Amino acid sequence: MSQTAGNIGMDTLDSEVVPSSLVEISPILRVSNEVEASNPRVAYLCRFYVFEKACKLDPTSSGRGVLQFKSALLRRLEHEDETTLSGRQQISDAREMQSFYQDYYKKYIQALLNAADKADRAQLTKAYQTAAVLFKVLKAVNQTEDVEVADEILEAHKKFEGKILIDVPYNNLPHDPDSQNQAITKFPKIQPIAIALRNTRDLPWPAGHKKKLDEDMLDWLQTVFGFQKDNVANQRENLILLLVNVQIRQFPRPEQQPKLDDRAVSFVMKKIFKNYNKWCKYLGRKTSLWLPTIQQEVQQRKLLYIGLYLLIWGEAANLRLMPACLCYIYHHMAFELYGMLAGSVSPMTGERIKPAYGGEDEAFLQKVVTPIDNRVAKEAKRSRGGKSKHSERRHYDDFNEYFCYRSTRCFQLGWPMRDDADFFCQTAEELRKSYRWFSAFALGRLFSIQRWRRNDDVDDTFDKILTFM
């Protein structure tokens, strides 16, 4: 719709014109419009719940368009209160909501679940979403009237509560509880890869972890390192499709029972870690890609290494402009991964090795990515709108060079990263010195290349340039 929040009228109140700060109420408003024809009173109660939630989300109406939205919604509620009350079939709003919820559950969810084919996934998904919203409104109305929710309704809600996640957004491959029943996941080239990823045997899950159905290696990596849920879903699909494409093109197998070819895994691993291996070689460091001696565990370890890199890359955001920084982060996290799988014990604590930044929700984003991003942002402010000299602040190339010094200066940053390291606390004078050194180094490389190409002698020109720096 092309309307703005300020033009919402009495007859038009759509979820598409909800202010951005109140986006959480869009599904509820959508359900209220959906049930309007069958039960106006239930639609009114849904809109009243929307108004209460909007007041909690933005009590001062400071968001753009929020005041106009609330005013239009309040006018509509005042108009509909008496008109819908006369058409109420039960003696109270609580009973009206319970009756409507039960009817909706039997007519849509139960009927679709009992269908012989169960083919219409879209309808069932929509029914789950609508029922979930109705249950929230029902609980709010019952709490207002101090009425207990009927046991029959609670049991019905528990039956499909876990299946509400069935409508998980995805690109090509579904990754929800019902995904195994979809035709694409049964494809002969995809199914064995999904099975290989679910090989979580001997992986040390954290104490107290409640294992869910069909958890795989990427779920384990999320649990121990604290990656974001949506990132895990995206990189799972990314990894599966990478392996499928390589296996189909490079290593087709005619067997009736296909399996994940280890050559395809090695091929993907070689491609992904090409830059990381060069980085380690340049700095004179051994890689953290150590494989077990037991052959049955090699493929699992390779998939874990690849999955860890993809998850780091998926949340790196602007750090992708600093590939050497990503190599540094991966180097340490892969070492932690190896330590956990090998059962290594910390000499300091005497306990098994754990990730330095823990596995809390979004730990990697908040504790690894955000501090580096904040440092880059502070350097950007030094530019004063691009007016300051290049030597007075660091750019992405400068940050990237920090992780490429042959003197392994970057490893002084440590892991977990030290807050007092020069990476985070470099002064303007140190910037100028490092800039002069790096510029001299870069120019020296440039002129040596020109000299190699048999150009004119440039020693004098090089010395003159250095005098101006």
Secondary structure, 3 states (H helix, E strand, C coil): CCCCHHHCCCCCCCHHHCCHHHHHHHHHHHHHHHCCCCCHHHHHHHHHHHHHHHHHHCCCCCCCCHHHHHHHHHHHHHHHHHHHHCCCCCCCHHHHHHHHHHHHHHHHHHHHHHCCCCCCHHHHHHHHHHHHHHHHHHHHHHHHCCCCCCHHHHHHHHHHHHHHHHCCCCCCCCCCCCHHHCCHHHCCCCHHHHHHHCCCCCCCCCCCCCCCCCCCHHHHHHHHHCCCHHHHHHHHHHHHHHHHHHHHHHCCCCCCCCCCCHHHHHHHHHHHCHHHHHHHHHHCCCCCCCCCCCHHHHHHHHHHHHHHHHHHHHHHHHHHHCHHHHHHHHHHHHHHHHHHHHCCECCCCCCECCCCCCCCCCHHHHHHHHHHHHHHHHHHHCCCCCCCCHHHCCCHHHHHHHCCCCCCHHHHHCCCCCCCCHHHHCCHHHHHHHHHHHHHHHHHHHHHHHHHCCCCCCHHHHHHHHHCC
